[in-house]
Amino acid sequence: MDDHRTENQAPESRQKDAVVDYWETLTDYYLKFGTTIQAGVYRTPDFDGYSLESSNRVFFSRAGLRSGEVVLDAGCGVCGPCLYAATHIPGLEMHGITVSPYQARIAKRLIDNSSVSDQVHVHVGDYHEMPFEDCMFDRVLFFESAGYSLQLEQLFSEVYRVLRPGGTLYIKDIFCREGKLNSLETKDIKDYRRINVYRTPTMSEAVSALRTCGYSSLWALDISPLVVTMPREVEFGLPRFRKFPNLPVVWGEIIAKRPLV
């Protein structure tokens, strides 16, 4: 990218370009381990390890997906979770949106080769300005993707627009720990954000933005004890991997609703 152009871009535009570049670089690597691209998965009673299959089952249950709903996966990767949900929950209409054209092309091939190609749809776009009609979705999901946003209020306002009254927003993500950080923690979170182009807000920042946008029935939970992270042997092969021994983060789950009126 032209350095002069980068210097004159707005921070949001630079962030978007950086995210696209990040996934151009890393998508193929993650696909070696499956089409669900997530670093943290849910520890389940039947599998106490890093299992994307069992984790998808738990997360979609916790998100409350029901037959007949129209659901958006915002920051969908290659639509692995969308395909899993449509395959296991009858009658779902799943949509995924990704800022990466490369991921969307892979997703389209996966969808076309699946048994639920009429139920799953992938879109390329910025989730701050989505190409969807008002009140289109029963649920909007963020699986480790909301943290890329530099503008949480704009993001959640856009989600509010596309949610139907009474619709639910579900977030599972990694958040910066609340409270004052020491110098080592501050350095690690700064480096983590730079290397992974991830904003990593605190949960209270996300909840505050949701309240500002008018959501109700807010639920925020630290689920760190319930999450298993990517195995070390997988991480060490990751092109951008490095250790963060003092990284001040937690795994969190946030649920919010658009009011009926």
N, C-alpha and C positions, 0 to 999 in steps of 0.2 A: 504494500500500500504506500502511496506517496506520503512522505513524512510531512510535507507542508500542508497537505489536505488534512492529515490526521490532527495536526496542531490546531487547525481552524474548525474542526468538527465540534459540535455540542457533545457533552459527556454521554448523553443517552445514545447518540449516533455512534460514538466510538465504542460504547459498550456492546451495542448490537453487532457491529462488525467483528468485535473480539469474540463474541459468543459464536457467531457463524464460523469464524476461523478455528475456534476451539473444537467444534464438532466435526469440521472437515478433517481435522487432525486425528481425533480420537474415536470416532464412531466405529471404524473397522476393527480397532483393537477391542472395544467392548463387545462387539458382535461375536468374538471368539467364545464368549461365555453365555450368550443368549441374547434374545431380542428385548428383554426388559433391562433397560440401562439405569441401574440404581446402585448406589454404593452401600446403602443401609437397607436391610430387609428385616422382616418381622420374625422373631423367634417364635416358633409354634410348638404346641405340645407334642406333635408327631415328628418334628424335625428340629433338633437343637443345633442348627448350623446355617450356612449360607445357602438357602434354597429360594431361588426366585419364584419357582412354581408355588410353593406353599405360602410364600409371602404375598404374592398376588391374591391368593384366595382370601387371606386374612384382611388385607387392605381394602379389597372391594367389599368385603362384609362390613368392615368398620365404616366405610364411606356410605354404606346403606343402599347400594345399587339394587334396583328392582326391575323385574321384567316390564317391558313396554316403555321404559324411560328413554329420553334423548340426553346423552351425556357427552361432555367435552373433556378431553385430556389436554390441558394447556401446558405446552412444552412436552410433546408426546414422544420425542425421540423417533424411533422407527415403528411406532405403533404396536410394540409387543404387548403392553398392558391392554390396549384397546382390543386386540385380537383375542387375548385371554378372556377378557370380560364377555365379549360377544359370543365366544365359544361356550362359555360355562353358564351364562345367564340368558335364558331364552328371551327373544323379543327386544333386546337392547338395540338402540341405534347409537353407535359410537362415532364421535368425530375427534380427530386429533389435529392440533396445530403446532407446527414447528417453524422456527425462524431459519432453519437450515434446509436449503433446496436439496442438498445431498441426502440428508436423512429422509426427506419426503420421497425422493426417488426410490430409495430402498424400501420404505414403507409401502409404496404403491405396488412394488413387486410382491412383497409379502402378502398384502391384501388380495391381490389378484390370484395368488396361488392358494388362498385359504378357502375353507368351506363357508365362510361368513362374509364373502366379498360384497354382498349386497347390504351388509349392516355396518361396515366400517369405512370411514372416509377420512382421507388425510388432506390437510390444507397447509400451504406455505404462507406465513405471515407473522407479524409482530403481535404478540398477545396484548399489547397496550392499545391496539387499534385493529380489532378483529373483523373479518369479512362475514359476520353473521347478523341475522335479523335480531331485533329486540325480542326479549323473552322467549328465546329459542330452546333453552336447555333446562332440564330438571336438575342437573347437577354439573358442577365444574370441578375438576380434579387437578391438583398440582402435586406431582410426585418428584420432589427434589428439583423444582424448576422455578418456583416463585422467587427464590433467592437471587436469580439473575437480574431482577428488576432494580433499577435505580429510582423508580417512581412508584412506590407501592400504592399510593392513593389513586394515581391514574390507572394502574393495573386493576385494582379492586373495584374502581368505578366502572371500568369497562366490563368486568365480570358481572357486576350488578346489572348492567344494561342487558346482557345476553341471558341472564337467569330469569326464569319465570317467577312471578310472585310465589313465595313459599319454597323456592328452590334452594338448594344447599351447595355451599362451597366447602371443599375438603382439601386440606393441605397436609402433606407429610414432608418434612424438610429438616435440614440441619440449620440451627440458629446459633448465633453468638450468645454466650452465657451472659446473664444479667449481672449488673454491678461493676464495680471498679476492677480493671485488669492491671496486673503487674507488668513490668517492662518486658519480661520474656513472653507473656501471653499477648501483649500488644504487638510485639514483633511477629509472632507466629500467625496471628489473625490477619495482620497486614500482608504478610507473604502469601498466606493461603488465598486471600481475596485476589491478589495480583496474579498468581499462578493459575488459579481456577476460574478467573474472571467472574467471581461469585460475590455478591454484595453481603450475604450472610447477616441479615438484620437480627436483632433480638426478637424473641417472641412478643414482648410487650410493644415493640415498634409495629409489628405486623397487626397485632390486636388493635392498637390505637388507630392505624390506618383503616382497618375494617369498620371500627366504630364511626370514624369520620365519614365514611361512605354510606352509612345508614344501615349496616347489617345488624341483625338481632340474634338472640340465642347463641351467643359466642361461647365456645368451649375451647380451651387451650390446655394441653397436657404435655409434660415432659415424658417422653416414652423411651428415653435412653436405655433403661434397664431391659426393655423389651426388644431392642434392636441389635442385630448382628451385623457387623461391618464386613466389607469386602476382605476375603482372605489375604494374608500378607503375600503369598506367592503370586496372587493376581496383581496386587498393587505394585510389586517390585518390577513388573514388566510394563507398567503404565508409562508412556512417554514423559508425562509431566509429574510423575510421582516423586515425592520427597517426604521425609519424616517431619512431623510437627509435634515434638514432645510436650509442648506447653500450649497446645491449641485449645482455647476456651470455648468449646461448642457443646451443644446438647441436641439430641434428636427430639423434634416436637411434632405434635399433631394439633391442628386447629380446624374447628368446624364452625361455620357461620351460616346464617340463613338470610335470604332476602325476605323482608316482611311481606305478609299477604296483602297489606294495604299500605 
